[in-house]
Amino acid sequence: MHMRLRFALMAVVCGLAFNGCGGGKLQVTPAPDSGWDYYGGNPEGTRYSSLAQITPANVHDLKLAWVFHTGEHGAGFPGDEWKSHMTFEATPILYDGTLYFTTSETNVDAVNAVTGQLRWRYDSNVKKLWYSDAASRGVTLWVDQQTPAAAPCHARIFAPTLDHRLLALDAATGKLCAGFADHGQLNLSKDINFTYKGGEYINYLVTSPPVVVDGKLIVGSSIGDDRLVDSERGTVRAYDARTGKLIWSWDPIPRDPSNPVYKEWTPQAAKTVGGANAWPPLSADPERHLVFVPTTSPSADYFGGERPGDDRWADSVVALNADTGKLVWAYQLVHHDLWDYDTVAQPSLVDLIHDGQSVPAVIEATKTGMLFTFNRDTGAPIFPIVEKPIPQDGAPGEVLSETQPFPVLPKPLVRQGPVTPADAWGLTFWDEGKCRALIRHYRSQGIFTPPGLKTTIEQPGNAGGVEWGGIAFDPVHQLAVVNTMNLPWLDALIPRAQYDALIQSGEYKIKYKGWDLARMAGTAYGRRRKVFTSSLGIPCVKPPWGQLAAVNMQTGKIQWQVPLGNALFNHWNLGVPNMGGPIVTAGGVIFIAATMDDDMRAFDLQSGKVLWQYHLPAGGQATPMTYAIGGRQYVVIVAGGHGGISKRGDEVMAFALPPS
């Protein structure tokens, strides 16, 4: 997403002074101490808290309790001149009265959870290079039950850095755990098939916190998209949490003929194709000794002629045995991905009431705007999944999948049909007319229209749908809460000789100004793409462009769906693009920031009504968290911004009800 889109949309965003329900001050019941010691709230990634001090009746009294500044804004890093790099998207975790998180430069801060005062900082000394995905989403806690509570590194904070290291720090002091790997630092670049070694660009890193199961530290990776076919491999690896010793590794792409899905690949593709990495957070089921992995697109993203077939197990939800790394089950959510439809959300492991029975389930939200639901033990779909035919007019040399999977329930949460002239929208008659003309000119056959030589409207676009914020699940009401985008993108392929000539001559700066270009070396094409907007920078399709929904997962029916954001036009809320995620509490309140209007909001779980909102000093493209200490419930959000869609910041902000 680009700054132009943000500035144009902000022209129609109205900053509301929202005071919630009003009324007199209510008596606040002290909250029992409760934590948030995992990125997703718990190992299962449900983003649910049992806290109920903050309710729909009193949330309007929520006030700022403290603010902590990291002091980092990406200064000196490549991309800083565009204010678009170094995204601070962390969700802090709580342990023993302290909040822990990585900063935008992946230093590690420990902050007093009651006062917001810094307790310690570890400087990771990351070099100021260009990182393909300079995102910082947080840390992982592990308590070594085999050591005394007062022993050094009894409680460890594992923190990934941008330059593919994993730090092990003593939670009490911030000092490196000397017995882990190389004096507390694990070099994750070992045995990685780096395909570019120029030293100025880092295309292999870890942006999401790992997960620990049975003393095993399990790590995914983030790999720069669309550079070349034989990019770095998306291997998932498990290390001993005490020593850092490698225990097992698993590659989503089969490299060995003994692998059961090897026969679905050509030998050349199985040997060379990279990617399919797991850059979102993983989830764990400690009782079943399982780790759940969301895998992404194989390389290169927009042309698959070098990888014919369905490309298993890319674009899948995968259950691995945490002890051995062996595949237990997997289900592919996109066959032969050509749209950058990565499986980006952390799998949510829930106990689902289905047909009157409690079923251990996995809910996976996708960029396609669909929710897939599986039995956690077997991988069998809980709601049926059907294969539907998709358009087949791909670029020369492409070998498309004939069908794609669609769950019968829930229904898609975003628009998936062809974009037609009737869908055009603009601030003015002139603007709308220009969009209508563009829609007539471009290709659009609905979801899974394959990229081609002619510009194609992809709906949903490569940003989703649902992004990495995933869902929050209320186990009492069996509601999945999820934020989505209706923001089509444009894409097209450029024949190799033409693409190379454009780059060498510099003509692309004029001919494709405003487009994002990628080489896709090793294929017959380069790629161009951008958000589908009018000349004014406003989305060319009808709003809402951002929504929040609650889905009853017992029935698969959408309970409510409302615009998310403050873009107002003629008294209508248009919703805005968003990245980040929700949390839900036992008090019946949803908290979410995410939107490019830089507001944080509280919604009523049952109705979707906005109860409270607060204008942040920067974008809240992180997922909030909540905890209670000393009888007081706090809600915390990182206001760090994200790329070109929101203002960049360095704030960690805590809210609470006034003391009784």
VODO-755411 format. One record per atom (N, C-alpha, C): residue in three letters; x negated, y negated, z negated. Coordinates in steps of 0.2 Angstrom, whole numbers, plus 5000, padded with zeros to 4 digits. Example, Ala and Ser with C-alpha at 12.3 -4.5 7.8 and 13.67 -1.06 7.14 Angstrom:
<sites>
ala493450284961ala493850224961ala493450164961ser493650114965ser493250054964ser493650004961
</sites>
This chain:
<sites>
met499650065000met500050005000met499649945000his499849885003his499449835004his499649775000met499149724999met499349664995met499849624999arg499949625006arg500449585009arg501149615007leu501149675006leu501849705004leu502049674997arg501549674993arg501649654986arg501849574986phe501549534990phe501649464990phe502349454993ala502549484998ala503149475002ala503749494997leu503649554994leu504149574990leu504249534983met503749504981met503749464975met504149394977ala504249384983ala504649324985ala505349334984val505549404983val506249414982val506349444975val505749444971val505849474964val506049414959cys506549434955cys506749384950cys506549404943gly506049374940gly505949394933gly506449374928leu506849424926leu507449424922leu507149414915ala507549364911ala507449364904ala507949404901phe507849474900phe508349524898phe508249534891asn508849524887asn508849534880asn509149594877gly509349644882gly509649704880gly510349694877cys510549734872cys511249734870cys511349674865gly510849644863gly511049584858gly511249614851gly511549574847gly511849594841gly511449584835gly511649594829gly511249584823gly510749644823lys510249624818lys509749674816lys510049734813leu509849794815leu510049854813leu509549884808gln509749924803gln509249954798gln508950014802val508250004801val507850054805val507550114800thr507750174802thr507550234798thr506750244799pro506350254794pro505650274795pro505650334799ala505150334803ala504950384808ala504450434805pro504550504805pro504050544803pro503450544808asp502850544805asp502250544809asp502250594815ser502150574821ser502150614826ser501650594832gly501350634835gly500850614840gly500950624847trp500450614851trp500450624858trp499750644860asp499650704859asp498950724859asp498750764866tyr499150754871tyr498950774878tyr499250724883tyr498850724889tyr499050674894tyr499850674895gly500150734896gly500850734897gly501250744891gly500950724885gly501350734879gly501250804875asn501150854879asn501050924877asn500650954882pro500451024881pro500151054886pro500551074892glu501251074891glu501651094896glu501851034901gly501650974899gly501750914903gly502450894904thr502850894898thr503550874898thr503650794897arg503250764894arg503250694893arg503850674889tyr503950714884tyr504550714879tyr504250704872ser504650654868ser504450644861ser505050664857ser504950694851ser505450704847ser505650644842leu505350594843leu505450534839leu506050494841ala506450474836ala507150444837ala507250374833gln506650344831gln506750284828gln507050224832ile506750224838ile506950184843ile507550214847thr508150174847thr508750204850thr509050154855pro509550174859pro509850124863pro510150064859ala510350074853ala510650024849ala510149974846asn509449994846asn509049944843asn508449924847val508349954853val507749944857val507649874860his508249834860his508149764862his507749724857asp507649754851asp507249724846asp506449734846leu506349774851leu505649794852leu505149734853lys504649734850lys504149674850lys503449704851leu503049654854leu502349674855leu501949684848ala501649734847ala501349744841ala500649734841trp500249744846trp499549734847trp499349744854val498849704856val498549714863val497749724862phe497549774866phe496849784866phe496549774874his496049734874his495749724881his495049764882thr495049804887thr494449834889thr493849794891gly494049734894gly493549684897gly493349704904glu493649754907glu493449784913glu493949764919his493749734924his494149714930his493849744937gly493349784936gly493049804943gly492549764945ala492249714942ala491849664944ala491149704946gly490949684952gly490349714955gly490349784958phe490949814958phe491049874962phe491349854969pro491149894974pro491349884981pro492149884981gly492449834984gly493149824985gly493449774980asp492949754975asp493249704970asp493449634974glu493149624980glu493349564983glu494049564985trp494349624986trp495049624988trp495549644982lys495249644976lys495549664970lys495949724970ser495649774974ser496049834975ser495749894973his495249894970his494849954968his494849964960met494650014958met494550024950met495250024947thr495650074948thr496350074945thr496350104938phe496550064933phe496550084926phe497350114925glu497350184925glu498050214925glu498050264919ala497650254914ala497650304909ala498250304905thr498450364902thr498850374897thr498450394891pro498450344886pro498050364880pro498350424876ile497950464872ile498150514868ile497950494861leu498350524856leu498250514849leu497950574845tyr497450554841tyr497250604837tyr496950574830asp497250594824asp496950564818asp496950494818gly497550464820gly497650394819gly497250344824thr496950384829thr496550344834thr496850364841leu496850314846leu497050324853leu496350324857tyr496350374862tyr495750384866tyr495950374873phe495550344877phe495750334884phe495050324888thr495050334895thr494550304899thr494750234902thr494250194903thr494350134906thr494350134913ser494450074917ser494350074924ser493750104927glu493150094923glu492550114925glu492350174922thr492850214919thr492750274915thr492250274910asn492250214906asn491950224900asn492550244895val492350264889val492850294884val492950254878asp493550234877asp493650194871asp494050224866ala493950214860ala494350244854ala494650184850val495250174849val495550114846val496050134841asn496050094835asn496450104830asn497150104832ala497550154831ala498250164834ala498750114830val498550084824val499050044821val498849974822thr498249954823thr498049884824thr497749864831gly497549914835gly497249904841gly496549884841gln496249894835gln495549874835gln495049924837leu494549904841leu494049954844leu493749994838arg493750064838arg493350104833arg492650124836trp492650144842trp491950154846trp492050154853arg491550144857arg491550144864arg490950184866tyr491050224871tyr490550264875tyr490450234882asp489850214883asp489750184890asp489450234894ser489850254899ser489650314904ser489150294909asn488950224910asn488450204914asn488550224922val489250224924val489350244931val489050194935lys488750214941lys488450174946lys488950134950lys488850074952lys489350034955lys489250044963leu489550104964leu489650124971leu490350124974trp490450144980trp491150154982trp491450224981tyr491950224977tyr492250294975tyr492850304979ser492950354982ser493550364987ser494250364983asp494250374977asp494850374973asp494650344966ala494550284965ala494250254959ala494850244954ala495150304952ala495650304947ala495450334940ser495750304935ser495550324928ser496250344925arg496350414923arg497050424921arg496950454913gly496350464911gly496350484904gly495850534902val495950564896val495550604892val495850664890thr495550714887thr495750784885thr495450794878leu495950814873leu495650824866leu495650904865trp495150924862trp495050994860trp494750994853val495151034848val494951044842val494651114841asp493951124839asp493651184838asp493851214831gln494251264831gln494551294825gln493951334822gln493451344825gln492951394822gln492451354818thr492451284818thr492051244814thr492351204809pro492051184804pro492351144798pro492551074801ala493051054797ala493350984800ala492850934800ala492350934795ala491850884795ala491250894799ala491250944803ala490650964807ala490650914813pro490050894816pro490050854822pro490450894828cys490750854831cys491150884837cys491650934835his491950934829his492450984827his493050964832ala493150904833ala493650874838ala493350844843arg493450864850arg493050834855arg493550804860ile493250744863ile493550714868ile493250724875phe493550764879phe493250774886phe493550724891ala493050684894ala493150624898ala492850634905pro493250634910pro492950634917pro492650564919thr492150564923thr491850504925thr491950494933leu491850434935leu491950434943leu491450464947asp490850474944asp490250504947asp490150574945his490750614945his490850684944his490450714939arg490450684933arg490250714927arg490850724922leu490750764917leu491250774912leu490850764905leu491050724901leu490750704895leu491150744889ala490750764885ala491050794878ala490850754873leu491250714869leu491150664864leu491450684858asp491050674852asp491350684846asp491950634844ala492550654843ala493050614842ala492950564837ala492650584832ala492550534826ala492050484827thr491550494831thr490950444832thr490850424839gly491050464844gly490950444851gly490250464853lys489950504849lys489250524851lys489350594856leu488850604860leu488850664864leu488850724860cys489150774862cys489150844859cys488550874862ala487950884858ala487350904861ala487350974863gly487751014860gly487751084862gly488151104869phe488451054871phe488851064877phe488551044884ala488451094888ala488151074895ala487451044894asp487250994897asp486650954897asp486750904892his486650914885his486650874880his487250824880gly487850864881gly488550834881gly488750804888gln488450814893gln488650794900gln488650854904leu489150874908leu489250924912leu489250894919asn488750914924asn488750894930asn489150934935leu489750904937leu490250944941leu490050944948ser489550914950ser489350924957ser488950984959lys488751024954lys488451084955lys488851134960asp488451154965asp488751204970asp489351174974ile489451114974ile489951074978ile489551064985asn489951084990asn489651074997asn489751005000phe489350964997phe489450894999phe489350885006thr489750855010thr489750845017thr489450775019tyr489350725014tyr489050665015tyr488650645009lys487950635010lys487550625005lys487150565006gly487450515008gly487150445009gly487050415003gly487350424997gly487250394991gly487650334989glu487950304994glu488350244993glu489050254992tyr489250314994tyr489950334994tyr490050394990ile490550394985ile490650454982ile491350484984asn491350544987asn492050564989asn492250624985tyr491850644980tyr492050704976tyr492050684969leu492550684965leu492550654958leu493150684955val493250674948val493850694945val494150634942thr494850624943thr495250564941thr495750584936ser495850644935ser496350664930ser496050704924pro496350704918pro496050744913pro496150814914pro495650854912pro495650924912pro496150954907val496251024907val496651054902val496251104899val496351124892val496051174888val496551224887val496351284888val496751344887val496251404884asp496451424878asp496051474875asp495251464875gly495151394873gly494451374873gly494051374880lys494451374885lys494251364892lys494451294895leu493951254897leu494051194900leu494151194907ile494751184910ile494951194917ile495051124920val494651124926val494551054929val494751064937gly495051014939gly495251004946gly494750954949ser494950924955ser494450874958ser494850834962ser494550774964ser494850724969ser494350724975ile494650734981ile494150734987ile494450674992gly494050634994gly494250584999gly494550615005asp495150595007asp495550615012asp495350595019asp495450645024asp495450625031asp494750605034arg494250625030arg493650605033arg493350655038leu493450715037leu493250775041leu493550835040val493550885044val493850955043val493450985037asp492750995038asp492451025033asp492250985027ser492750955024ser492550915018ser492450965012glu492350935006glu492150965000glu492751014998arg492651064995arg493151114994arg493451104987gly494151114987gly494551094981gly494551154976thr493951174974thr493951234969thr494151214962val494551254959val494651244952val494151284948arg493951254942arg493451284939arg493551284931ala493351334928ala493451344920ala492751344917tyr492651314912tyr492051304908tyr492251324901asp491751354897asp491751364890asp491751294887ala492251284883ala492351214880ala491851194874arg491451254872arg490951234867arg490251224871thr490151264876thr489451264879thr489451234886gly490051224889gly489951204896gly489851254901lys489751314899lys489551374904lys490151384908leu489951394915leu490551414920leu490751484918ile491451494918ile491751554917ile492051584923trp492451544927trp492751564933trp492851504938ser492951524944ser493151474949ser493651504953trp494151464956trp494651484961trp494751434966asp494751454972asp494751404978asp495451424981pro495851364982pro496551374985pro496451404992ile495951394996ile495851415003ile495451485002pro495651545005pro495351605004pro494651605008arg494151615005arg493451625009arg493251695010asp493551735006asp493351805006asp493851855010pro493651895015pro494151935018pro494551985013ser494351995007ser494752035002ser495351994999asn495351935000asn495851894998asn496551915002pro497051924998pro497751945002pro497951895007val497851835006val498051785011val497551765016tyr496951795016tyr496451785021tyr496651795028lys497051845029lys497251865036lys497751815039glu498051765035glu498451715037glu498051655040trp497351655039trp496951605041trp496451635047thr496251595051thr495751615056thr495051615052pro494651655054pro493951665050pro493551595050gln493651555056gln493251495056gln493651445051ala494251445051ala494651395047ala494451415039ala494451475038ala494351495031ala493651475029lys493151475034lys492451465032lys492351385031thr492751345035thr492551275036thr493051225033val493651245033val494151195030val494051175023gly494051115021gly494051095014gly494651065011gly494551035006gly495150995003gly495651054999ala496251034999ala496751074996ala496651074988asn496351024986asn496051014979asn496650994974ala496551004968ala497050984963ala496850924959trp497050864962trp496850804959trp497350774953pro497950794954pro498350784948pro498250824942pro498550804936pro498450844930pro498650914931leu498350954927leu498551024927leu499051034921ser499351094920ser499751104914ser499551174912ala499751184905ala499551254902ala500151284898asp500151344898asp500551384894asp500151424890pro499951404884pro499451444880pro499751514878glu500451514877glu500651574874glu500651634880arg500651614886arg500651664892arg499951664894his499451624892his498751614894his498751594902leu499251554904leu499251524911leu499051454911val498751444917val498651374919val499051354926phe499351304926phe499751284932phe499451234936val499351244942val498951204947val499351174953pro499351104953pro499651084959pro499151064965thr499151104970thr498651094976thr498951044981thr498451024985thr498550964990thr498450984997ser498450935001ser498350955008ser497650975010pro497551025014pro496951045017pro496650985022ser496050985023ser495750935028ser495750965035ala495850915040ala496050845039ala496850835038asp497050785035asp497750785033asp498250785039tyr498150745044tyr498650725049tyr498550765056phe498050815056phe498050855062phe497750925059gly498150975061gly497951045059gly497851095064gly497651065070gly497451115075gly496851155074glu496451135069glu495851175067glu496051225061arg496651225059arg496851265053arg497551295055pro497651335060pro498251355062pro498551405057gly499251405056gly499551445051gly499851405045asp500051435040asp500351395034asp499851365030asp499251385030asp498751355025asp498851375018arg499051435016arg499051455009arg498351455006trp498251435000trp498751404995trp498651334994ala498651295000ala498651224999ala499351204998asp499451144996asp500151114995asp500651164992ser500451184986ser500751234982ser500751224975val501251254971val501151264964val500951334962val500351334958val500051394958val499951414950ala500051474948ala499951494941ala499351544941leu498851524937leu498251564937leu498151594930asn497851654929asn497751674923asn497151634920ala497251604914ala496751564911ala496151594909asp496151664908asp495551694905asp495151714911thr495451734917thr495051764923thr495051714929gly495551674929gly495551634936gly495951664941lys496151724940lys496551764945lys497251734946leu497451744952leu498151714954leu498651764951val499151734948val499751764945val500251764950trp500451704952trp500951694957trp500851624960ala501051604966ala501051544969ala501651534974tyr501851474975tyr502351454980tyr502151394984gln502151404990gln501951344995gln502551304996leu502451234995leu503051184995leu503051145002val502451145005val502451125012val501951165016his502251195022his501851235026his501451185031his500851205032his500451175037his500551095037asp500251065031asp500450995030asp500050955035leu500450905038leu500250855043leu500350785040trp500650775034trp500950715032trp500650685026asp500150715023asp499850705017asp500350715011tyr500750765012tyr501250775007tyr500950825001asp500450794998asp500050834992asp500650844987thr500450904984thr500850914977thr500550874972val500850814970val500450764966val500650764959ala501250794957ala501450784950ala501250844946gln501050824940gln500950874935gln501550924934pro501450994935pro501951034934pro502251034927ser502951034926ser503251024920ser503451094918leu503251114912leu503451184910leu503951174905val504551204906val505151184902val505551254900asp505951254895asp506451304894asp507051284897leu507351314902leu507851294906leu508451334904ile509051304903ile509651344902ile509951354909his509951414911his510251434918his510651494917asp511251484920asp511751544919asp511851564912gly511851524907gly511951534900gly511351564897gln510751574900gln510151604898gln509651554897ser509151554892ser508551514892ser508051544896val507851514901val507351534906val506651494906pro506051524905pro505451484905pro505351464912ala505351404913ala505351374920ala504751324921val504651314928val504151264930val504551214935ile504551154934ile504851104938ile504351064942glu504351064948glu503851024952glu504150974956ala503950914955ala504250854959ala503750844965thr503950824971thr503550814977thr503650754980lys503150734984lys503150674989lys503750674993thr504050734995thr504550744999thr505250724996gly505150704989gly505750684985gly506150744983met505950804983met506250864981met506050884974leu506450924970leu506250954964leu506351034965phe505751064965phe505751134965phe505751164958thr506151224957thr506151254950thr506051324951phe505551354947phe505351424947phe505351454940asn505451514940asn505351554934asn504651554932arg504451534926arg503751534925arg503351594925asp503751654923asp503351714923asp503251744930thr503751744934thr503751774941thr503651734947gly503751664946gly503751624952gly504351624956ala504851664954ala505451664958ala505851604957pro506151574963pro506551514963pro507151524958ile507251474954ile507851474950ile508451444954phe508351394957phe508851374962phe508551394969pro508951424973pro508751454979pro508351404984ile507851424987ile507551384992ile507651414999val507751375004val507951395011val507451365015glu507251405021glu506851375026glu507251345031lys507051285033lys507451255038lys506951235044pro507251235050pro506851215056pro506651145056ile506051125058ile505851055059ile505651045066pro505550975067pro505350955074pro504750985076gln504651005083gln504151045085gln503651005091asp503850945091asp503450905097asp502850875094gly502350915092gly501750895089gly501250865094ala500650845092ala500150825097ala499850885101pro499550875107pro499250925110pro498650955106gly498751025105gly498251065101gly498551075094glu499051055092glu499351065086glu499751135086val499751165081val500151225080val500551225074leu501151205075leu501651185069leu501951245066ser502051235059ser502551285056ser503251275059glu503651325060glu504251315063glu504751295058thr504651305051thr505151295046thr504751255040gln505151225036gln504851205029gln505351225024pro505151225018pro505551245012pro505951195009phe506651205008phe507051155005phe507451184999pro507451154993pro507851184988pro508551174989val509051214988val509751204989val509951154983leu509651154977leu509851114972leu509151104968pro509051044966pro509450984967pro509350954974lys509850914976lys509850874982lys509250834982pro508950814988pro508350764988pro508550704985leu508050674982leu508150614978leu507950554982val507750564988val507550504993val507850525000arg507850475004arg508150475011arg507650525015gln507850565019gln507450615023gln507650615030gly508250585032gly508450585039gly508050535043pro508250545050pro507950495055pro508050425053val507650385054val507750315053val508050285060thr508650255059thr509050235065thr509050155065pro509250125071pro509350055071pro509850035065ala510350075064ala510750055058ala510450045051asp509850075051asp509550075044asp509050005044ala509049965049ala508649905049ala508849855043trp508349825041trp508549775035trp508049715036gly508249655034gly507849605034gly508149545029leu507749495028leu507949445024leu508349395028thr508249395034thr508649355039thr508849395045phe509349365049phe509549395055phe509049405059trp508549365060trp507949365065trp507549425062asp507349425056asp506949475053asp507249545054glu507849555053glu508249615054glu508249635061gly508349595065gly508349605072gly507649635075lys507149605072lys506449625074lys506349705072cys506549715065cys506549785063cys506949835067arg507549815069arg507949855073arg507649875080ala507249825083ala506949835089ala506349885088leu505949875082leu505449925081leu505649995080ile506250005076ile506450065075ile506650105082arg506950065086arg507150095093arg506550115097his505950075096his505350085099his504950145097tyr504950165090tyr504550215087tyr504950285087arg504550335086arg504850405085arg505050405078ser505650445077ser505850465070ser506450515071gln506250575069gln506650635069gln506850665062gly506650625057gly506850645050gly506150675047ile506250695041ile505750725037ile505350775041phe504650785041phe504250825044phe504250815052thr504350755054thr504250735061thr503450745062pro503150785066pro502450785066pro502150725069pro501550705067pro501250645070pro501050655077gly501050605081gly500950615088gly500550555091leu500450545097leu500150495100leu500550425100lys501150435100lys501650375099lys501750365092thr501850305090thr501950285083thr502550315080thr502550355074thr503050385071thr503250355064ile503850355063ile504150335056ile504150395052glu503750395047glu503850455042glu504250435036gln504850475035gln505250455029gln505450525026pro505150535019pro504750485016pro504050475018gly503650425016gly503050415019gly502550455014asn501850445016asn501350485012asn501350465005ala501550405003ala501550394996ala502150414992gly502650454995gly503250484992gly503850434993gly504450464991gly504550514987gly504350504980val504050554977val503850564970val503050554970glu502750514966glu502050514966glu501850554959trp501150534957trp500850574952trp501150564945gly501650514944gly501950504938gly502350564936gly502650604941gly503050664939gly503650654935ile503850704931ile504550694928ile504450694921ala504950674917ala505050684910ala505650724909phe505550774904phe506150814903phe506350814896asp507050804895asp507350804889asp507650874888pro507350914883pro507650984882pro508350994879val508550934876val509150944872val509750934878his509650884882his510150874887his510050904894gln509450934894gln509150974900gln509150924906leu508950864905leu508850814910leu508150804912ala508050804919ala507350784921ala507450714924val507050664921val507050594923val506450584928val506550554934val506050544939val506150484943asn505550444944asn505550384948asn505350404955thr505650374960thr505550384967thr505450324971met505250334977met505150274982met505550294989asn505850244992asn506150254998asn505750205003leu505150225005leu504650175008leu504350215014pro504650205020pro504350245026pro503750215028trp503250255031trp502650235033trp502650245041leu502150215044leu502050225051leu501350265052asp501350315057asp500750345058asp500650365065ala500050375068ala499950395075ala499250425075leu499150465080leu498550495081leu498150455087ile497550455087ile497150415092ile496650465095pro496650485102pro496250525105pro495450515103arg495050565102arg494450555099arg493950505103ala493950505109ala493550465113ala493750395112gln494450385112gln494750315111gln494550285104tyr494650335099tyr494550315092tyr493850295091asp493350335094asp492650315093asp492450255096ala492750235102ala492550175106ala492850115102leu493450125099leu493750065095leu493250055089ile493050105086ile492650095080ile491950065082gln491650085087gln490950065089gln490949995092ser491549975095ser491549905098ser491849855093gly492149875087gly492449835083gly493149815085glu493349835090glu494049815093glu494649835088tyr494549885084tyr495049905080tyr495249855075lys494749805073lys494949755069lys495449705072ile495549705078ile496049665081ile496649705083lys496549755087lys497049795089lys497449825084tyr497149855079tyr497449885073tyr497349845066lys497449785067lys497349745061lys497949765056gly497749775050gly498349795045gly498449865044trp498149905049trp498249975049trp497650015045asp497750065042asp497250105038asp497050165043leu496350165045leu496150205050leu495750265047ala495750325049ala495350375047ala495050415053arg494450435052arg494050475058arg494350545059met494450585054met494650655054met494150685059ala493450685057ala492950715061ala493050785061gly492850815067gly492950885068gly493650905071thr494050855072thr494650865076thr494650825082ala495150825086ala495250795093ala495550725092tyr495650705086tyr495950635085tyr495650605079gly495750535079gly495750495073gly496450475071arg496550445065arg497250425063arg497350355061arg497950325062arg498050265059arg498750265056arg498850225050arg499450225047arg499550165043lys500150145041lys500250085037lys501050085034val501150045029val501850045027val502250015033phe502850035033phe503350005039phe503649945036thr503449885038thr503649825036thr503849775042ser504249725041ser504349675046ser503749625046ser503749575050ser503249525051ser503149485044leu503749485040leu503749455034leu503449495028gly503249555030gly502949605025gly503449635020ile504149635022ile504649665018ile504749735022pro504949785018pro505149845021pro505649845026cys505549875032cys506049865037cys506649905037val506749945031val507349985030val507749965024lys508349985024lys508849965019lys508549985012pro508649935007pro508549955000pro509050004997pro508950034991pro508450024987pro507750054989trp507250024988trp506550044989trp506250084983gly506550074977gly506250114971gly506850134967gln506850194964gln507450214960gln507250254954leu507650264950leu507550304944leu508150354943ala508050414942ala508650464942ala508550504936ala509150534934ala509150584929ala509550644932val509250704932val509550764936val509650814930asn510250834930asn510450894926asn510150954928met509650984925met509351044928met509751104926gln510251104922gln510651164921gln511051174928thr511351124930thr511751124936thr511451104943gly510851074942gly510551044948gly510850984951lys511350954947lys511650894950lys511350834947ile511350774951ile511050714949ile511550684945gln511350664939gln511850634934gln511950564935trp511350524937trp511450454939trp510750444942gln510850384946gln510250364950gln510350284951val509850244949val509950174949val509250144952pro509350084954pro508750044957pro508250034951leu507650034953leu507050024948leu506649964950gly506749914947gly506349854948gly506849794948asn506549734949asn506949674949asn506949634956ala506949664961ala506949634968ala507749614969leu507849554968leu508549534969leu508749494976phe509249514979phe509449474985phe510249474985asn510449414986asn511249404986asn511549444980his511249444974his511449474968his511449554968trp511049574973trp510949654973trp510249664971asn510249724967asn509549744965asn509349794970leu508749774973leu508449814979leu508049864977gly507849864970gly507249914968gly506649894971val506049924969val505449904972val504949964972pro504449964976pro504050024976pro503650034969asn503550094967asn503250104960asn502750164960met502350164956met501850214955met501750214947gly501750274944gly501750284937gly502250334935gly502450344929gly502950394927gly503350374921pro503850414919pro504250394914pro504150444908ile504350424902ile504350464896ile505050464893val505250514889val505950514887val505850534879thr506250504875thr506250514868thr506950544865ala506850584859ala507450604856ala507950554854gly507750494854gly508150434853gly508650414858gly508550454864gly508950434870gly508750384874val508050364874val507850304878val507250334882ile507250304888ile506750314893ile506350254894phe505650264894phe505250214895phe504850224901ile504750164905ile504450174911ile504150104913ala503550094916ala503350034919ala503350044927ala502750064929ala502750084936ala502850034942thr503349994941thr503549954947thr503049894948met503049874955met502549824957met502849754955asp503349744951asp503549684948asp503249674941asp502849724939asp502449714933asp502849714926asp503449744927asp503849744921asp503849814918met503949824911met504049884908met504749884906arg505149944906arg505849944904arg506050004900ala506549994896ala506850044893ala507550064896phe507750124897phe508350144900phe508750184895asp509450184896asp509850234892asp509850294896leu509650354892leu509550414895leu510250444898gln510850424895gln511450454897gln511750414903ser511650344903ser511950304909ser511450274914gly510850274912gly510350234917gly510350164916lys510750134911lys510750064910lys510150034907val509849984910val509249944907val509449914900leu509049934895leu509149914889leu508749854886trp508149854889trp507549814887trp507049804893gln506749754893gln506149744898gln505749694896tyr505049704898tyr504549654895tyr504049644901his503949584903his503449564908his502749574906leu502449624909leu501749644908leu501249594911pro500649584908pro500149534912pro499849564918ala499949624919ala499749664925ala500149724926gly500049754932gly500449814934gly500349874929gly500949904927gly500949964923gly500950024927gln500450034931gln500450094935gln500150154931ala500350164925ala500150214921ala500850244918thr500750304915thr501350334911thr501250314904pro501850284901pro501750264894pro501650324889met501550314883met501550364878met501850334871thr502050384867thr502350354860thr502150404855tyr502150374849tyr501950404843tyr502150364837ala502150394831ala502350364824ala501850374819ile501650314816ile501150314810ile501450274805gly501450294799gly501650254793gly502350234794gly502750284797gly503550274797gly503750224803arg503250204807arg503450154813arg503250194819gln503750184824gln503650214831gln503350164835tyr502850184839tyr502550134844tyr502650164851val502650124856val502650144863val502050104866val501650134869val501050104872val501050114880ile500850064883ile500750064890ile500050034892val499750064897val499150024900val499349984906ala499149924905ala499349874911ala498649864914gly498549904919gly497849904923gly497949884930gly498549894933gly498749884940gly498549944944his498649934951his498549984955his498449954962gly497849964965gly497649944972gly498049874974gly498349874979gly498649814982gly499349804980ile499649854975ile500349844974ile500549804968ser500049794964ser500149754958ser499449714955lys499549664951lys499049634948lys498649674944arg497949674944arg497449714940arg497349684933gly497349724929gly497249704922gly496849754918asp496749734911asp496249774907asp496649784900glu497249774900glu497649774893glu497949844892val497849864885val498249924882val498749884877met499349894878met499849864874met500349904871ala500449894864ala500849934860ala501449894858phe502049924858phe502649894856phe502949934850ala503349894846ala503649934840ala504249884838leu504649914834leu505149874831leu504849834825pro505149774823pro504949744818pro504949784811pro504449774807pro504449814801pro505049794797ser505349844793ser505949834789ser505749794783
</sites>
